């Protein structure tokens, strides 16, 4: 892939999460995704609500603004998310510990124009946050018409286990 960067091995390979189901489980357990966009003179990182479906991330927002402008200018993105993080403070400097799981990845983003995919993306976000009833979420037409849906094809995804956190079952939250 043009412009692909070399992925270095983890310094502590025993902490790496490489199983696709476990990586998916970390994403599904995370509350917030941090989306990194290309901006000058520095990356622009924004926390977003998100959903996961079919090798894609979906985020939503207003149809105009910095996030949309940056994606249109350069669709290559980075992202990270953490799940089940616990910080155990210590009285001695640098002795605190953290446990949990994290993922980092890269992808290509685009503004979803197809109405069926827009709904699919919004449904994925709503499922992630367990919004809606047994028949699925109900959208207000006015809100739906103003909501921009962004799809991100996941190009790379790596995970790390911090501390002694228990394994997340696939699809858990």
Buried (B, 14 or more C-beta within 10 A) or exposed (E): EEEEEEEEEBEEEEBBBEEEEBBBBBBBBBEEBBBBBBBEEEEBEBEBBBBBBEEBBBBBBEEEEEBBEBBEEEBBBBBBBBBBBEEEEEEEEEEEEEBBBBBBBBBBBEBBEEEEBBBBBBBBBBBBEEBEEEEEBEBEEEEEEEBBBBBBBBBEBBBBBBBEBEEBEBEEB
